[in-house]
Amino acid sequence: MSSADRDAPGFTTRILHSDRSDGIEHGSLHKPVHASVAYGYEDARDLAAVFQGRQSGYSYGRQSNPTVEALQRKLTRMEGGLGSIAFGTGMGAIGSTLFALLTSGDHMVSSSFLFGNTNSLFGSFGQFGVDVSFVDATSVDAVAAALRPETRLVFVETIANPRTQVADLDAIGELCRDRGLLYVVDNTMTSPWLFQPRDVGAGLIINALTKYIAGHGSVLGGAVTDTGLYDWSRFPNIFEGYRKQPPAQWGLQQIRKKGLRDFGASLAPDAAQLVALGAETLALRMDRACANAQALATLLAAHGRVDRVFYPGLPDHPQHERAARLFRHPGAILSFELDANVDLFGFLNRLEVVVSSSNLGDNRTLAIPVAHTIYHEMGPERRASMDIRDSLIRISVGIEDEADLLGDFEQALNASA
């Protein structure tokens, strides 16, 4: 380790002081909310130069905003990247990014273990001539077998929602590097604190800011970060007009112009500030939530009214060793199947501390019956192919006191018949 590495501030210190290191108006400790949509210039030549990218500045709120830019710099520092673009939601980040980069005739390989809305979006790509192959991303061999000459990228999530499969992240990264493919990793379930996708060769990192980074269940947001590892000169779909800058900037430039600007899924400045404030305590919250998740998974695995528990921190999880090697902690998401004799909704209604809710990454522990809600639209055949049973419950573990959380599950299970 170099002296520079030893002297570099830690993760939380960097995030806490990110705004101040860039300079803030009037000595404020936080970047203020800039609500203006338009920006005026005394010299119209400056306005033209900003629009043409020859001069830094702001042109219109849909494309750029000082408060949002401060958050983007913070996210880039969190992921150790080259630059970031924020969007109004995580789905806005995924959809805008991929539609900006892919064109008719292209092919992409995706993990079959996807967040439900991402799965739905990818299923719609065929209408626009983009073919998607869904594979078991826990094995690099499955990804390699699906590649074609027209494959442009590989998309995976770190930990799958809801059954917590862990993708073969480092091996897939090596495969993409060898084949010259863009590697896109959704880091939402782990967050930049538990895992750094650039360490496995990711070119782009997706984060749903709504979840752990913001953390309080109070704001929507999403982001894409370019790690600087992918050689954009190898990507055939970059528009000629965006090739004037160095190749390292081509990807973000096209995503910003054809994704953020044209699709318009912009992050509002007041939302950006809420995300930035939440991000300051990411490491503290994740450490607590992951400790609670480990304790809860252990309790559930030993309970007679629980059939199966899915959590990478348990020794019998298929990717337990991989998770231990790659992640700081095995995450704060788990799921479990109740015994067939236990009434699913009766059990959920007996929980007192835990909230029945569809979000995840909140400070509060949230529970949801998967097949009846977030995976209902898929239909029984698709759910069966993913081993999503009617008795499956997903838990997003929060930061409650451990004794209160475990006690709540114990009383609800013991009262269930």
ChimeraX attribute file (.defattr): number of C-alpha atoms within 10 A of each C-alpha:
attribute: neighborCount
match mode: 1-to-1
recipient: residues
	/A:1	5
	/A:2	7
	/A:3	7
	/A:4	8
	/A:5	9
	/A:6	9
	/A:7	8
	/A:8	11
	/A:9	12
	/A:10	10
	/A:11	16
	/A:12	17
	/A:13	11
	/A:14	16
	/A:15	23
	/A:16	18
	/A:17	15
	/A:18	23
	/A:19	21
	/A:20	16
	/A:21	9
	/A:22	10
	/A:23	14
	/A:24	14
	/A:25	10
	/A:26	7
	/A:27	9
	/A:28	11
	/A:29	14
	/A:30	19
	/A:31	24
	/A:32	17
	/A:33	17
	/A:34	15
	/A:35	13
	/A:36	11
	/A:37	14
	/A:38	12
	/A:39	12
	/A:40	11
	/A:41	12
	/A:42	7
	/A:43	8
	/A:44	10
	/A:45	10
	/A:46	16
	/A:47	18
	/A:48	14
	/A:49	13
	/A:50	15
	/A:51	15
	/A:52	10
	/A:53	10
	/A:54	10
	/A:55	12
	/A:56	12
	/A:57	17
	/A:58	18
	/A:59	18
	/A:60	15
	/A:61	20
	/A:62	18
	/A:63	21
	/A:64	22
	/A:65	25
	/A:66	19
	/A:67	23
	/A:68	28
	/A:69	17
	/A:70	23
	/A:71	27
	/A:72	21
	/A:73	20
	/A:74	23
	/A:75	27
	/A:76	19
	/A:77	19
	/A:78	21
	/A:79	25
	/A:80	18
	/A:81	21
	/A:82	16
	/A:83	20
	/A:84	25
	/A:85	29
	/A:86	31
	/A:87	29
	/A:88	23
	/A:89	21
	/A:90	25
	/A:91	20
	/A:92	23
	/A:93	26
	/A:94	25
	/A:95	18
	/A:96	23
	/A:97	26
	/A:98	18
	/A:99	16
	/A:100	22
	/A:101	20
	/A:102	20
	/A:103	16
	/A:104	12
	/A:105	12
	/A:106	19
	/A:107	24
	/A:108	23
	/A:109	25
	/A:110	23
	/A:111	23
	/A:112	19
	/A:113	25
	/A:114	23
	/A:115	14
	/A:116	15
	/A:117	13
	/A:118	15
	/A:119	16
	/A:120	13
	/A:121	13
	/A:122	20
	/A:123	15
	/A:124	14
	/A:125	19
	/A:126	14
	/A:127	9
	/A:128	13
	/A:129	14
	/A:130	19
	/A:131	21
	/A:132	20
	/A:133	17
	/A:134	20
	/A:135	20
	/A:136	17
	/A:137	27
	/A:138	25
	/A:139	16
	/A:140	19
	/A:141	15
	/A:142	16
	/A:143	23
	/A:144	16
	/A:145	10
	/A:146	16
	/A:147	18
	/A:148	12
	/A:149	7
	/A:150	11
	/A:151	20
	/A:152	24
	/A:153	22
	/A:154	25
	/A:155	23
	/A:156	28
	/A:157	27
	/A:158	26
	/A:159	26
	/A:160	23
	/A:161	19
	/A:162	25
	/A:163	23
	/A:164	25
	/A:165	24
	/A:166	26
	/A:167	24
	/A:168	21
	/A:169	26
	/A:170	18
	/A:171	17
	/A:172	26
	/A:173	25
	/A:174	16
	/A:175	18
	/A:176	23
	/A:177	19
	/A:178	9
	/A:179	13
	/A:180	16
	/A:181	22
	/A:182	25
	/A:183	28
	/A:184	26
	/A:185	27
	/A:186	24
	/A:187	22
	/A:188	24
	/A:189	24
	/A:190	26
	/A:191	27
	/A:192	22
	/A:193	21
	/A:194	20
	/A:195	22
	/A:196	22
	/A:197	29
	/A:198	22
	/A:199	15
	/A:200	19
	/A:201	25
	/A:202	29
	/A:203	26
	/A:204	26
	/A:205	27
	/A:206	28
	/A:207	29
	/A:208	28
	/A:209	29
	/A:210	26
	/A:211	25
	/A:212	29
	/A:213	31
	/A:214	28
	/A:215	25
	/A:216	19
	/A:217	16
	/A:218	13
	/A:219	19
	/A:220	20
	/A:221	27
	/A:222	27
	/A:223	26
	/A:224	29
	/A:225	29
	/A:226	25
	/A:227	22
	/A:228	20
	/A:229	18
	/A:230	22
	/A:231	17
	/A:232	22
	/A:233	14
	/A:234	13
	/A:235	17
	/A:236	10
	/A:237	16
	/A:238	20
	/A:239	12
	/A:240	8
	/A:241	10
	/A:242	16
	/A:243	17
	/A:244	9
	/A:245	11
	/A:246	10
	/A:247	18
	/A:248	18
	/A:249	18
	/A:250	22
	/A:251	25
	/A:252	23
	/A:253	20
	/A:254	21
	/A:255	22
	/A:256	22
	/A:257	15
	/A:258	18
	/A:259	27
	/A:260	26
	/A:261	18
	/A:262	14
	/A:263	17
	/A:264	17
	/A:265	23
	/A:266	24
	/A:267	26
	/A:268	21
	/A:269	24
	/A:270	16
	/A:271	20
	/A:272	30
	/A:273	22
	/A:274	19
	/A:275	26
	/A:276	27
	/A:277	19
	/A:278	21
	/A:279	24
	/A:280	21
	/A:281	17
	/A:282	21
	/A:283	18
	/A:284	12
	/A:285	20
	/A:286	26
	/A:287	18
	/A:288	18
	/A:289	28
	/A:290	22
	/A:291	19
	/A:292	24
	/A:293	29
	/A:294	21
	/A:295	16
	/A:296	22
	/A:297	22
	/A:298	15
	/A:299	15
	/A:300	23
	/A:301	17
	/A:302	12
	/A:303	15
	/A:304	11
	/A:305	18
	/A:306	18
	/A:307	16
	/A:308	16
	/A:309	25
	/A:310	23
	/A:311	32
	/A:312	28
	/A:313	24
	/A:314	17
	/A:315	10
	/A:316	12
	/A:317	17
	/A:318	16
	/A:319	20
	/A:320	17
	/A:321	14
	/A:322	18
	/A:323	25
	/A:324	13
	/A:325	11
	/A:326	19
	/A:327	16
	/A:328	15
	/A:329	22
	/A:330	28
	/A:331	28
	/A:332	28
	/A:333	30
	/A:334	26
	/A:335	24
	/A:336	22
	/A:337	22
	/A:338	24
	/A:339	18
	/A:340	13
	/A:341	9
	/A:342	17
	/A:343	13
	/A:344	18
	/A:345	11
	/A:346	14
	/A:347	18
	/A:348	20
	/A:349	12
	/A:350	16
	/A:351	19
	/A:352	15
	/A:353	16
	/A:354	22
	/A:355	16
	/A:356	16
	/A:357	13
	/A:358	15
	/A:359	15
	/A:360	25
	/A:361	29
	/A:362	22
	/A:363	21
	/A:364	19
	/A:365	25
	/A:366	21
	/A:367	22
	/A:368	22
	/A:369	24
	/A:370	22
	/A:371	21
	/A:372	15
	/A:373	10
	/A:374	15
	/A:375	18
	/A:376	15
	/A:377	14
	/A:378	14
	/A:379	11
	/A:380	15
	/A:381	10
	/A:382	13
	/A:383	17
	/A:384	13
	/A:385	9
	/A:386	13
	/A:387	11
	/A:388	19
	/A:389	17
	/A:390	18
	/A:391	20
	/A:392	25
	/A:393	23
	/A:394	24
	/A:395	28
	/A:396	26
	/A:397	29
	/A:398	28
	/A:399	21
	/A:400	17
	/A:401	11
	/A:402	17
	/A:403	11
	/A:404	13
	/A:405	22
	/A:406	19
	/A:407	15
	/A:408	16
	/A:409	21
	/A:410	17
	/A:411	14
	/A:412	16
	/A:413	22
	/A:414	12
	/A:415	12
	/A:416	17
	/A:417	12
